Amino acid sequence: MKIITKKSLGQNFLIDMNILKKIVNLTNIKDQTIIEIGPGTGNLTNLILKNKPKKFLAIEKDKDLALILKKNFKDKLKIINDDILKINEKLLSKDKVIVFGNLPYNISTEILCKWILNLDFKKFWFHCLILMFQKEVADRIISKFNSSKYGRLTILANWKLDVKKIIDIKPTSFNPKPKIDSSLLIFLPKKNFFKIKNPRNLEKITRIFFNHRRKMIKKPFNQLFNGNTEIIKKLDLDMTLRPQNLDFETYYKLACEFENLRS
Ligand code: SAH
């Protein structure tokens, strides 16, 4: 059947068998519960099924594709025709899941941020997330401090998750070809992370600090902490640094201090 791809849904189907195989081999699928987001024409879906998951859910927003997938895969997996951004991820499965997602680029970032902000303190709902991003965004997520790519997304993503780049993927691996390079990232829950009560506080602090990337941190610090000299001493902050010169931990500590001042 001829499939008309929808640009609005960011449909670039991964057709490179070597890469598809590499993706399914990243983790042990057998007897696990799998969630695939945006299965598209089912290229990855097919390979996941071959690895015999215990349960398999796929969420596809495109009505036409969802129908085709249902017809092709019948009862081998459950296709949910819905928008992942509208779904409460924690209600999808009782078991911990493995998530695969080759989503439109703008949604990958949005969904990652949504999930990070919603993560429970003690219980992660997934074993790992395997997600595709546009390379430029992936590089921001995995960057380190003192780099021009380091920013809010990096700090947020690395708070509760260990992130690793698996591979960069060229446009020729997709059909239709996207204009830019992609990267596949894997996210694993951290055992230890800073206990920030409300992740919105981390969001707020990074937003205010990174509002002016090139300016010294003195102004945003004063705005948030009213020039509190105890915190400057405790965190050994140098007020002449720029936001990108502070490592992850400093931001997590700042968020904790921000909450302490208000509790
Ligand atoms: N994973 C497939 C398809 C990638 S294209 C492959 O690698 O070949 C992105 C897929 O995500 C498309 O099938 C598109 O319809 C679907 N999609 C786009 N936005 C979505 C959303 N908000 N929720 C669920 N699926 C979405």
Boltz pocket constraint, residues with backbone or C-beta under 6 A from the ligand:
constraints:
  - pocket:
      binder: B
      contacts: [[A, 9], [A, 10], [A, 11], [A, 12], [A, 13], [A, 14], [A, 15], [A, 37], [A, 38], [A, 39], [A, 40], [A, 41], [A, 42], [A, 43], [A, 44], [A, 59], [A, 60], [A, 61], [A, 62], [A, 65], [A, 82], [A, 83], [A, 84], [A, 85], [A, 101], [A, 102], [A, 103], [A, 104], [A, 107]]
      max_distance: 6.0
